[in-house]
Amino acid sequence: MAATERRTFLFLQGPLSPLYGGIADRLAQSGHRVLRINLCFGDWMHWRRPGATAFRGRVADWPAFIAGYLERNGVTDVVLHGDRRIYHKIAGEAARARGIAVIATELGYLRPDWMTIERDGTSTGSHFPLDPDAIRAVAARLPRTDLTPRFSNSFWLVAAPDVLYNIANVLFFWAWPHYQKHTIYNPLVEYVSAGLRLLGASRRDASARWSLEKLAERALPYFVLPMQLEGDFQLRDHSPYGGMEPALREIITSFGRNAPVDAQLVVKSHPLDAGREPWRRIVEGMARDAGAGDRVHYLGGGRLDAMLEGASGMVTVNSSAGLEALRAGVPVKCLAPAIFDVDGLTDQRSLDAFWRDRAQPDPELLADFLQALAGSVQARGSIHSRDGLDEAIRTMAQRLEERDLNSGGAFVDPPPRLARARALGAPL
């Protein structure tokens, strides 16, 4: 179909913001038909416009329901946020089987003020090129993008929509009694834990600064390991670990056996960690087991950019923090495929070898990678900024209407990271 033809967009769950509703309004104003399936009460709260259907059945009923819905309504495009949620995986399979376009969104690979919008899938399901020459070619075809940050995140726009959404689902569970949430914790327990943890944020940040200052005074080489959230699909689906603890054990054990005797490992907590797991005790126990109890430092706060200033390298499973490290000129080792885990950017040798001999990121390839990424699968804007939200609605609606997705040849089929992720044991 030509991009100007009237199409039928089906929106499933979006980010916890008015983003999808705003995009839908713009598409409707352009003459397109916009539909929505609400899977829980929180979805209903974020979609205060016509064209919505409530699905209140069990997950086992969802495959037949979504298949029939797509056919009855002549859906041409399915838009969803987080393509590994159970409802989204099933809907994506049903859409592809019928030749219906699947558009996956996520928070931006280039944070803080970008959103991800890709054809078919994200992360290990992304069709963005993996080959360095292909990446350079995409960058050459696309207009140059100004990557200067424009928006500042608001804590309340991060926290308030999440709290309202999840508490509403708890209070009105009877309206959608069979809804299966994609998060792993009871939200009320998690919010209490996060609130208590927030009270100690200033103390933890001060402690992290003091620890970094002591490392600097001793002029010791150190590596950074950024924690990822336990419920993150990057760990659960896109890696073989299923959670952070097995990854920590592998990394700390390798560090104890192979790193230079004066090298240090800084394990940084995730800024949104709610404190449900006793990570300090876990990390310190693993360090003792690895014979590196005095060389592994768990920091419960602090800024990642400050830690990167003097770092010898970063080890990550597949966190977007790795891209931040590359932009700071810090060598990176990924344990599972990430969008930026490209030969010439990240170290492709074993983890054991990384501690003693690291490949530096190629700055020219990195510049091309950033340009190719921004111009093809990123849209300017942020759901955590009021101005950023307006920009995200405008740019993403335009991308959808014009089918401006994975532009410049940034679509490789099959997804080039998928085979390696499966070989490693990721449950894809």
N, C-alpha and C positions, 0 to 999 in steps of 0.2 A: 504493500500500500504506500502511496505517497504520504509524505509527512503531514500534508495539509488535510488529509481525509479525516472524517469524523471517526474517532476510535472510542472504545469502551475500556476504561481503566478500572481495575479492581484493586483497591487498597486493603491490605491486611494490616497487621499490627505495625505501628510506626514507633519512632522514638517518643519519649515522654515529654511531648511539647506540642504546640499547635502546628507543627511543621506540615504534617500530611494534610490536615484540614485546609491550610492556606494554599498548598500546592493544588489540591482538588478544586478549590474555588477558582484559581486561575485557569485550570484546564477547562472547567465548566464554562467560564466566560468566553473561552475560545471556541465553544461549540461541541466539546467532547462530552461523552456520557461518563459519569463518575459514580462508581459503586463502592460499597464497603461491607465487610463482614466483621461484626463485633464479636469477639470471643469471650469477653468478660466485662464487668461493670466499668472498669477503668478505661477500656476501649470506648465504651459509650460516652464517657465524660469528655474524651478528646475528639469526638466526632459529632459536633452539634450542627449537622447539616443533613439534608435529605439523601436518600439513596442507600440507606444502611439496612442490613439484614442481621438478625441475631442468630448465632449458632450456639445452642445450649446442649448439644449432645455430647457423647463421650468421644474420646480420641479415636476409638475404634469405628465410630460412625463418620468421622471426618473425611476419609478418602472417597466414599461414595457421595457424600454431600457436596464436596468441592468439585468433583468431576461433573456432577449434574449441574451445579451452579454455573460453571464455566461454559458449558454447552448451551444451557437455556438462555443465558444472557449475552451470548456472542462476545465474550470478553476477548480483547486483543492484547492487553498488557496487564500483567500482575505486578504490583509494586509492594515490596515488603522490606522490613527493617530487621536485620539479623537472620540470615538465610538458614541457620542451623536450628532454629526453634522447631519443635516437633510439628506444629501446624504448618509452618512455612516450608519445611522439607517436603512434606506430603503435597502441599499445594504446588510447589515448584515442579515436582515430578509429574503431577497431573497436567500442568500447563505445558511443559515441554513435550509431553506425549501428544498434545493436540496442536502443536505448532504455535503456541501462545508465548509471547515474549515475557521473560522474567527479568525484572529490574530489582537489584538488591541494593539497599542503602545501609550505611553504617556511619559512625563518627569517622572523621577524616583520618586518613593515614598521615596527612600533613596537618598536625594540630598546632595551635588551638582553633583557628578560624577557617576550617574546611570541613566539608561533608563528603563522604564517599558515595558515588552512584555509578554502578557497574551493570553491564549486561550479564545476567545469568548467576553470578556468584561473587563472593569476596574471599579474601585470605587464600587458603589453599585451593579454593574453588574459583579464584580469579583467573580471568583470561589475559590479564596484563602480561606482556612479554617477560621472559626470564633471560633470554640471550642478550648479552651486552650490545652486540651490533644491532639487534632489532630495536632495543631501547634507544640507541643513538639515532636510528632512522626515524622512529616516532617523534623524537624531540625535534629533529630537523624539519619535519612536515608541519608541526604545529606552531602557531604564533607564540612569542615569548610571553611568559606570565610573570607579573610582579608578585613575588612571594612574601613581600613585607607584611607582617601581621597588622591587621586593622581593628580587631575586636578584642575586648577584654572579657574574660569569663566572669559571670556573676555566681557566687556561691549559692544564692537562693534559687537561681534558675537551674542549678544542678540538683539541689536537694529537694526543694519544695514539690516539683512535679512528681518526683519519684515517691515521696512520702504520701502525697495525696492519692496517687494511682494505687499504690499497694494497700493502703489502709481502706480505701473504698472497696477494693476487691475482698478484703477480709470482712468488712461490715455488711456487704451485700452479696456474700457468697451464695446465698440461697437463690439469687436471680440467675446465676450461672453455676449450678452445683457441681458440674463435671469438668470445669475448666482446669487444665493442667498448666501451671505456671512454669516458666523456663528458668527461674531462679532457684537456688538450692536451700535457702534459709527461710524460716518463718520471718516475715518482714517486721512484725512488732518486736520480736526478740532482737533482730538485727539493728533496728533503730535505737533501742535502748542501749545496746552495746556501743553503737557508733556515737551516741550522745555522750556517754561516759568517756569514751576515748577522746572525743573532741575537747573535753575539759583539760586534758594534758598535752594538747598540741604544742603550746608555747614551750613547755618544758622539754618535750622531745626534740623540737627544732633546735633549741639551745644546746642540748646534749649532742646532737648530730654535728653542729658547727664546731663544738669543742673537740670532738673526735677527729674531724677533718684537720683542724689546726694542729693537733698532736701528730698526725701522720705527716703533715707538711714540715713540721719542725724536725722530725726524724729523717726527712728526705727518703722515705720508704716508697718503693713502687707499690701501687695498689690497683686492683681490678674492681669493677662495679657490677653487682648482680641486682637488677631491679626486680622486685617481686611483682607477680601478677595476681589478680583477684582469683580466689579459689573457684568461684562460679563462672569465670570467663570462658566462653566457648573457644577462645584461642587455646586454652589448656584442655578443655573437655573434649573437643571434637577435632581441632586442628593440630594436635600434638599426640604423642603416644603416652603421655604421662597421666592424664585424667585429673591432675591436681598439682599443686605446687610442691608437696612434700617429696615425691619421688624425684622430681627434677633437682630440688635442693640437694638431696643425698648424692645424686650422680655428680653434680658440679663440685660440691665440697669435697667429696672423696677424691675426685680427679685433682683438685687443687692441692690437697694434702700430699698426694703422691708425686706430683709432677711440677708444681710451681717452684721457683727459686726460693731458697730458705728465708730470704728477707722480704719476699712478696707478701702482701696483705690482700684480703678479700673483704670488700664492703658490701654487705647485703642490705639493700634499702627497702623499707616497707612501701607498699602501694599507698598513695595519698588517700585513697578511698577505702582502705582497709577498715573494717568495722570492729576489729579486735576479737573476732570469734575464735581464732586459733592462737595458741600460745607460741607465736613464731620465734620469739627470742629464745625461749627454752629449747625449742626444736632445733634451731640453728646452732645454738651453743653445744647441744648434745651431739649433733652430727660433727661439729668441728672437733670436739674431744675424741670422738671415734676415729676421725681421720688423722689424728695426731697434729692438728693445727689449731688447737684450742685458743692459743694466744695470738693467732694471725687472722682469725675470722671475726669481723665486727658487725653486729646487727644494729642498724640505725633505724629507729622507729619514727623518724621524721627527717626534716631537712629538704633542701632543693636539689633536684637531679642535676641541674646545670652547674651548680657549685661543685658537685662531686665529680663531674666530668672534666673540670678544668685541669686537674693534675693526674687524671687516670691513665694507666698504661693500657687499659682495654676494658671492654664490657662483654659479659656473657649473659645471654638471655635465651629463654625458650623461643619466643617469637613476638615479644612485646614491641609495640611501636616506639618504646624508649630507645630501641636500637637505632632507629632512624635519626632520633635526636643526637645520639652519640656519633653517628657517621657525620652529621652536619657539623659537629664540634671537632671533627678530625680524629676521633677515637676509634681504634680498631675494634671490630665487633665479631663475636662468634655466636651464631644461632644454632640451637639444638633441634629445631623443627623449622620447616619452610615458612618464611615470612615474605611479604611482598618485596622487601628490600634485600632479601638473602640472595644476592646476585654475585657471581664471580667477578671480582674487581672491586666490589664494595665491601662484602663481608669475607672473613677468613673461611676458606673452604676445606682446610685440613682438620684433623681430629681435635677434640677438646683437649686431650692430653698434651698435644703439641703446642696449642695456643698459648699456654702460660709462659713458654720460653721464647717463642718465635712467632710473631704476629704479622699478618699482611695489612699494610696500611690501605685505607680506602683511596681509590683513584679520584681525585677532586674533579677532573673533567667528566668522568663517567657519572659521578654523583650529581653534577650540575645538569647533565642530560637526563638522568633518571628523574630528578625533581621536576624538570620542565615537562617531561613526557607524562609523568604521573598527574601533575596539576592540570594539564591540558586535556586529559583523556578520561580519568576516572575520579577526579575530584571536582567539587563545586564550591565556590567561595561562599562562606556563610557559617553560622554556628547556632545551635539550639540553646546555647548557654549565654547568649548575649542578645539583648533586645534588637539592636541594629543588625547583629549577625543573623538573627532569625528572619528578618525581612529580606536580607540579601539571599539567604539560603532558599527561601520560598521562591524568590524571583528566578534565581539561577537554575534551581532544580526543575522547576516547572518548564522553563525554556528548554532544558536538556531533554526532558521527557517528550515535549511536544515536537521538537525538531529531530528526535531520535539521535541526538548528539551524544552518544555513549561510546566509550572506548574508541575515541576519534583518533585519526592519524595512523590507523593500522594497529592500534593497541588492543587487538583481539586475536588471541592464539587459541586454536581448538585442536585437541582437548586442553583443558587448563594445565599449563606447563609445570605447576608445582604439585599436582594431585598425585601422580604416580609415586613420587618420593615420599610424600606424606603417608600414603598407604603402606609403602614398603617399610617405613619406620614403625608402623603399627597404629597410626591415627585411625579412629573409628569412623571412617568416611564411607 
